[in-house]
Amino acid sequence: MKLAVLFAAVLLAAPAVAQDCKQATTQSEMNICAGQDYQKADKALNAAYANLLGALSEPGFKAKLRAAQRSWISYRDAECTFETAASEGGTIHPLEYSGCLTRLTKDRTKAVEALTACQKSPETCG
């Protein structure tokens, strides 16, 4: 729970600090930028997920996709909590946690995009 509150605080602070992330030098700035990177990756995943839902014709498949996505989110959160456990409570923890979320979210986006392509052109599936 503490992690969720800390992460939310970092994300909420992001709009208040307009900065060039290429110039981020303090831990706080780097944490904010990492949070922004995750938000961008999450937005891309949401778009890919919506595209896949739209490409599915079988109603049962849509329910299964929703269940799979909910399970994946639980997995992602648990995996990142585990991967970043060593830094928990430290100032670098939000950066590491956001980095993990971003990496796994980008990986999931690629997988969802591949599933969408497969739905649209089954011959591309392998």
CNS distance restraints for C-alpha pairs under 8 A (distance, minus, plus):
assign (resid   1 and name CA) (resid   5 and name CA) 6.39 0.50 0.50
assign (resid   2 and name CA) (resid   6 and name CA) 6.15 0.50 0.50
assign (resid   3 and name CA) (resid   7 and name CA) 5.99 0.50 0.50
assign (resid   3 and name CA) (resid  88 and name CA) 8.00 0.50 0.50
assign (resid   4 and name CA) (resid   8 and name CA) 5.98 0.50 0.50
assign (resid   5 and name CA) (resid   9 and name CA) 6.13 0.50 0.50
assign (resid   6 and name CA) (resid  10 and name CA) 6.36 0.50 0.50
assign (resid   6 and name CA) (resid  94 and name CA) 7.45 0.50 0.50
assign (resid   7 and name CA) (resid  11 and name CA) 6.30 0.50 0.50
assign (resid   7 and name CA) (resid  35 and name CA) 7.99 0.50 0.50
assign (resid   7 and name CA) (resid  94 and name CA) 6.19 0.50 0.50
assign (resid   8 and name CA) (resid  12 and name CA) 5.99 0.50 0.50
assign (resid   9 and name CA) (resid  13 and name CA) 6.09 0.50 0.50
assign (resid  10 and name CA) (resid  14 and name CA) 6.42 0.50 0.50
assign (resid  10 and name CA) (resid  31 and name CA) 6.91 0.50 0.50
assign (resid  10 and name CA) (resid  32 and name CA) 5.81 0.50 0.50
assign (resid  10 and name CA) (resid  35 and name CA) 6.89 0.50 0.50
assign (resid  10 and name CA) (resid  94 and name CA) 7.54 0.50 0.50
assign (resid  11 and name CA) (resid  15 and name CA) 7.90 0.50 0.50
assign (resid  11 and name CA) (resid  32 and name CA) 6.57 0.50 0.50
assign (resid  11 and name CA) (resid  35 and name CA) 5.73 0.50 0.50
assign (resid  11 and name CA) (resid  36 and name CA) 7.19 0.50 0.50
assign (resid  12 and name CA) (resid  16 and name CA) 7.79 0.50 0.50
assign (resid  13 and name CA) (resid  17 and name CA) 6.62 0.50 0.50
assign (resid  13 and name CA) (resid  32 and name CA) 7.22 0.50 0.50
assign (resid  14 and name CA) (resid  18 and name CA) 7.29 0.50 0.50
assign (resid  14 and name CA) (resid  32 and name CA) 5.41 0.50 0.50
assign (resid  14 and name CA) (resid  33 and name CA) 7.54 0.50 0.50
assign (resid  14 and name CA) (resid  35 and name CA) 7.59 0.50 0.50
assign (resid  14 and name CA) (resid  36 and name CA) 7.06 0.50 0.50
assign (resid  19 and name CA) (resid  23 and name CA) 7.78 0.50 0.50
assign (resid  19 and name CA) (resid  24 and name CA) 7.66 0.50 0.50
assign (resid  20 and name CA) (resid  24 and name CA) 6.73 0.50 0.50
assign (resid  21 and name CA) (resid  29 and name CA) 7.51 0.50 0.50
assign (resid  21 and name CA) (resid  30 and name CA) 7.30 0.50 0.50
assign (resid  21 and name CA) (resid  33 and name CA) 5.76 0.50 0.50
assign (resid  24 and name CA) (resid  29 and name CA) 5.32 0.50 0.50
assign (resid  24 and name CA) (resid  30 and name CA) 5.63 0.50 0.50
assign (resid  24 and name CA) (resid  33 and name CA) 7.75 0.50 0.50
assign (resid  25 and name CA) (resid  29 and name CA) 6.52 0.50 0.50
assign (resid  25 and name CA) (resid  30 and name CA) 6.78 0.50 0.50
assign (resid  26 and name CA) (resid  30 and name CA) 6.24 0.50 0.50
assign (resid  27 and name CA) (resid  31 and name CA) 6.00 0.50 0.50
assign (resid  27 and name CA) (resid  91 and name CA) 6.93 0.50 0.50
assign (resid  27 and name CA) (resid  92 and name CA) 6.76 0.50 0.50
assign (resid  28 and name CA) (resid  32 and name CA) 6.22 0.50 0.50
assign (resid  28 and name CA) (resid  91 and name CA) 7.91 0.50 0.50
assign (resid  29 and name CA) (resid  33 and name CA) 6.16 0.50 0.50
assign (resid  30 and name CA) (resid  34 and name CA) 6.07 0.50 0.50
assign (resid  30 and name CA) (resid  95 and name CA) 6.67 0.50 0.50
assign (resid  31 and name CA) (resid  35 and name CA) 6.23 0.50 0.50
assign (resid  31 and name CA) (resid  92 and name CA) 7.32 0.50 0.50
assign (resid  31 and name CA) (resid  94 and name CA) 5.69 0.50 0.50
assign (resid  31 and name CA) (resid  95 and name CA) 4.58 0.50 0.50
assign (resid  31 and name CA) (resid  98 and name CA) 7.84 0.50 0.50
assign (resid  32 and name CA) (resid  36 and name CA) 6.26 0.50 0.50
assign (resid  32 and name CA) (resid  95 and name CA) 7.85 0.50 0.50
assign (resid  33 and name CA) (resid  37 and name CA) 6.18 0.50 0.50
assign (resid  34 and name CA) (resid  38 and name CA) 6.31 0.50 0.50
assign (resid  34 and name CA) (resid  94 and name CA) 7.87 0.50 0.50
assign (resid  34 and name CA) (resid  95 and name CA) 5.60 0.50 0.50
assign (resid  34 and name CA) (resid  98 and name CA) 5.58 0.50 0.50
assign (resid  34 and name CA) (resid  99 and name CA) 6.25 0.50 0.50
assign (resid  35 and name CA) (resid  39 and name CA) 6.27 0.50 0.50
assign (resid  35 and name CA) (resid  94 and name CA) 7.81 0.50 0.50
assign (resid  35 and name CA) (resid  95 and name CA) 7.38 0.50 0.50
assign (resid  35 and name CA) (resid  98 and name CA) 5.57 0.50 0.50
assign (resid  36 and name CA) (resid  40 and name CA) 6.28 0.50 0.50
assign (resid  37 and name CA) (resid  41 and name CA) 6.28 0.50 0.50
assign (resid  37 and name CA) (resid  98 and name CA) 7.83 0.50 0.50
assign (resid  37 and name CA) (resid 102 and name CA) 6.72 0.50 0.50
assign (resid  38 and name CA) (resid  42 and name CA) 6.00 0.50 0.50
assign (resid  38 and name CA) (resid  98 and name CA) 6.00 0.50 0.50
assign (resid  38 and name CA) (resid  99 and name CA) 7.19 0.50 0.50
assign (resid  38 and name CA) (resid 101 and name CA) 6.40 0.50 0.50
assign (resid  38 and name CA) (resid 102 and name CA) 4.63 0.50 0.50
assign (resid  38 and name CA) (resid 105 and name CA) 7.93 0.50 0.50
assign (resid  39 and name CA) (resid  43 and name CA) 6.14 0.50 0.50
assign (resid  40 and name CA) (resid  44 and name CA) 6.37 0.50 0.50
assign (resid  41 and name CA) (resid  45 and name CA) 6.25 0.50 0.50
assign (resid  41 and name CA) (resid 102 and name CA) 5.95 0.50 0.50
assign (resid  41 and name CA) (resid 105 and name CA) 6.22 0.50 0.50
assign (resid  41 and name CA) (resid 106 and name CA) 6.02 0.50 0.50
assign (resid  42 and name CA) (resid  46 and name CA) 6.15 0.50 0.50
assign (resid  42 and name CA) (resid 102 and name CA) 7.56 0.50 0.50
assign (resid  42 and name CA) (resid 105 and name CA) 6.41 0.50 0.50
assign (resid  42 and name CA) (resid 106 and name CA) 7.99 0.50 0.50
assign (resid  43 and name CA) (resid  47 and name CA) 6.35 0.50 0.50
assign (resid  44 and name CA) (resid  48 and name CA) 6.24 0.50 0.50
assign (resid  44 and name CA) (resid 109 and name CA) 7.04 0.50 0.50
assign (resid  45 and name CA) (resid  49 and name CA) 5.96 0.50 0.50
assign (resid  45 and name CA) (resid 105 and name CA) 6.76 0.50 0.50
assign (resid  45 and name CA) (resid 106 and name CA) 7.23 0.50 0.50
assign (resid  45 and name CA) (resid 108 and name CA) 7.22 0.50 0.50
assign (resid  45 and name CA) (resid 109 and name CA) 4.87 0.50 0.50
assign (resid  45 and name CA) (resid 112 and name CA) 7.91 0.50 0.50
assign (resid  46 and name CA) (resid  50 and name CA) 6.14 0.50 0.50
assign (resid  47 and name CA) (resid  51 and name CA) 6.25 0.50 0.50
assign (resid  48 and name CA) (resid  52 and name CA) 6.25 0.50 0.50
assign (resid  48 and name CA) (resid 109 and name CA) 6.36 0.50 0.50
assign (resid  48 and name CA) (resid 112 and name CA) 6.27 0.50 0.50
assign (resid  48 and name CA) (resid 113 and name CA) 5.95 0.50 0.50
assign (resid  49 and name CA) (resid  53 and name CA) 6.18 0.50 0.50
assign (resid  49 and name CA) (resid 109 and name CA) 7.78 0.50 0.50
assign (resid  49 and name CA) (resid 112 and name CA) 6.40 0.50 0.50
assign (resid  49 and name CA) (resid 113 and name CA) 7.93 0.50 0.50
assign (resid  50 and name CA) (resid  54 and name CA) 6.21 0.50 0.50
assign (resid  51 and name CA) (resid  55 and name CA) 6.24 0.50 0.50
assign (resid  51 and name CA) (resid 116 and name CA) 6.97 0.50 0.50
assign (resid  52 and name CA) (resid  56 and name CA) 6.37 0.50 0.50
assign (resid  52 and name CA) (resid 112 and name CA) 6.89 0.50 0.50
assign (resid  52 and name CA) (resid 113 and name CA) 7.36 0.50 0.50
assign (resid  52 and name CA) (resid 115 and name CA) 7.10 0.50 0.50
assign (resid  52 and name CA) (resid 116 and name CA) 4.91 0.50 0.50
assign (resid  52 and name CA) (resid 119 and name CA) 7.99 0.50 0.50
assign (resid  53 and name CA) (resid  62 and name CA) 6.15 0.50 0.50
assign (resid  53 and name CA) (resid  65 and name CA) 7.70 0.50 0.50
assign (resid  55 and name CA) (resid 116 and name CA) 6.53 0.50 0.50
assign (resid  55 and name CA) (resid 119 and name CA) 6.33 0.50 0.50
assign (resid  55 and name CA) (resid 120 and name CA) 6.88 0.50 0.50
assign (resid  56 and name CA) (resid  61 and name CA) 6.68 0.50 0.50
assign (resid  56 and name CA) (resid  62 and name CA) 6.51 0.50 0.50
assign (resid  56 and name CA) (resid 119 and name CA) 6.94 0.50 0.50
assign (resid  57 and name CA) (resid  61 and name CA) 7.64 0.50 0.50
assign (resid  58 and name CA) (resid  62 and name CA) 6.82 0.50 0.50
assign (resid  59 and name CA) (resid  63 and name CA) 6.71 0.50 0.50
assign (resid  60 and name CA) (resid  64 and name CA) 6.33 0.50 0.50
assign (resid  61 and name CA) (resid  65 and name CA) 6.08 0.50 0.50
assign (resid  62 and name CA) (resid  66 and name CA) 6.22 0.50 0.50
assign (resid  63 and name CA) (resid  67 and name CA) 6.27 0.50 0.50
assign (resid  64 and name CA) (resid  68 and name CA) 6.05 0.50 0.50
assign (resid  65 and name CA) (resid  69 and name CA) 6.01 0.50 0.50
assign (resid  66 and name CA) (resid  70 and name CA) 6.21 0.50 0.50
assign (resid  67 and name CA) (resid  71 and name CA) 6.20 0.50 0.50
assign (resid  68 and name CA) (resid  72 and name CA) 6.02 0.50 0.50
assign (resid  69 and name CA) (resid  73 and name CA) 6.18 0.50 0.50
assign (resid  70 and name CA) (resid  74 and name CA) 6.42 0.50 0.50
assign (resid  71 and name CA) (resid  75 and name CA) 6.17 0.50 0.50
assign (resid  72 and name CA) (resid  76 and name CA) 5.99 0.50 0.50
assign (resid  73 and name CA) (resid  77 and name CA) 6.15 0.50 0.50
assign (resid  74 and name CA) (resid  78 and name CA) 6.14 0.50 0.50
assign (resid  75 and name CA) (resid  79 and name CA) 5.90 0.50 0.50
assign (resid  76 and name CA) (resid  80 and name CA) 6.10 0.50 0.50
assign (resid  76 and name CA) (resid 101 and name CA) 6.92 0.50 0.50
assign (resid  76 and name CA) (resid 104 and name CA) 6.70 0.50 0.50
assign (resid  76 and name CA) (resid 105 and name CA) 7.95 0.50 0.50
assign (resid  77 and name CA) (resid  81 and name CA) 6.10 0.50 0.50
assign (resid  77 and name CA) (resid 101 and name CA) 7.43 0.50 0.50
assign (resid  78 and name CA) (resid  82 and name CA) 6.19 0.50 0.50
assign (resid  79 and name CA) (resid  83 and name CA) 6.01 0.50 0.50
assign (resid  80 and name CA) (resid  84 and name CA) 5.98 0.50 0.50
assign (resid  80 and name CA) (resid  97 and name CA) 6.05 0.50 0.50
assign (resid  80 and name CA) (resid 100 and name CA) 5.62 0.50 0.50
assign (resid  80 and name CA) (resid 101 and name CA) 6.49 0.50 0.50
assign (resid  81 and name CA) (resid  85 and name CA) 5.89 0.50 0.50
assign (resid  81 and name CA) (resid  97 and name CA) 7.21 0.50 0.50
assign (resid  83 and name CA) (resid 100 and name CA) 7.76 0.50 0.50
assign (resid  84 and name CA) (resid  88 and name CA) 6.60 0.50 0.50
assign (resid  84 and name CA) (resid  93 and name CA) 6.82 0.50 0.50
assign (resid  84 and name CA) (resid  96 and name CA) 6.31 0.50 0.50
assign (resid  84 and name CA) (resid  97 and name CA) 6.03 0.50 0.50
assign (resid  87 and name CA) (resid  92 and name CA) 6.72 0.50 0.50
assign (resid  87 and name CA) (resid  93 and name CA) 5.13 0.50 0.50
assign (resid  87 and name CA) (resid  96 and name CA) 7.96 0.50 0.50
assign (resid  88 and name CA) (resid  93 and name CA) 5.56 0.50 0.50
assign (resid  89 and name CA) (resid  93 and name CA) 6.72 0.50 0.50
assign (resid  92 and name CA) (resid  96 and name CA) 6.35 0.50 0.50
assign (resid  93 and name CA) (resid  97 and name CA) 5.92 0.50 0.50
assign (resid  94 and name CA) (resid  98 and name CA) 5.87 0.50 0.50
assign (resid  95 and name CA) (resid  99 and name CA) 6.00 0.50 0.50
assign (resid  96 and name CA) (resid 100 and name CA) 6.21 0.50 0.50
assign (resid  97 and name CA) (resid 101 and name CA) 6.24 0.50 0.50
assign (resid  98 and name CA) (resid 102 and name CA) 6.00 0.50 0.50
assign (resid  99 and name CA) (resid 103 and name CA) 6.12 0.50 0.50
assign (resid 100 and name CA) (resid 104 and name CA) 6.18 0.50 0.50
assign (resid 101 and name CA) (resid 105 and name CA) 5.88 0.50 0.50
assign (resid 102 and name CA) (resid 106 and name CA) 6.05 0.50 0.50
assign (resid 103 and name CA) (resid 107 and name CA) 6.29 0.50 0.50
assign (resid 104 and name CA) (resid 108 and name CA) 6.16 0.50 0.50
assign (resid 105 and name CA) (resid 109 and name CA) 6.09 0.50 0.50
assign (resid 106 and name CA) (resid 110 and name CA) 6.37 0.50 0.50
assign (resid 107 and name CA) (resid 111 and name CA) 6.44 0.50 0.50
assign (resid 108 and name CA) (resid 112 and name CA) 6.09 0.50 0.50
assign (resid 109 and name CA) (resid 113 and name CA) 6.05 0.50 0.50
assign (resid 110 and name CA) (resid 114 and name CA) 6.17 0.50 0.50
assign (resid 111 and name CA) (resid 115 and name CA) 6.30 0.50 0.50
assign (resid 112 and name CA) (resid 116 and name CA) 6.21 0.50 0.50
assign (resid 113 and name CA) (resid 117 and name CA) 6.24 0.50 0.50
assign (resid 114 and name CA) (resid 118 and name CA) 6.16 0.50 0.50
assign (resid 115 and name CA) (resid 119 and name CA) 6.23 0.50 0.50
assign (resid 116 and name CA) (resid 120 and name CA) 6.32 0.50 0.50
assign (resid 117 and name CA) (resid 121 and name CA) 5.92 0.50 0.50
assign (resid 117 and name CA) (resid 122 and name CA) 7.68 0.50 0.50
assign (resid 117 and name CA) (resid 124 and name CA) 7.30 0.50 0.50
assign (resid 117 and name CA) (resid 125 and name CA) 7.97 0.50 0.50
assign (resid 118 and name CA) (resid 122 and name CA) 4.77 0.50 0.50
assign (resid 118 and name CA) (resid 123 and name CA) 7.32 0.50 0.50
assign (resid 118 and name CA) (resid 124 and name CA) 5.85 0.50 0.50
assign (resid 118 and name CA) (resid 125 and name CA) 5.17 0.50 0.50
assign (resid 121 and name CA) (resid 125 and name CA) 7.59 0.50 0.50
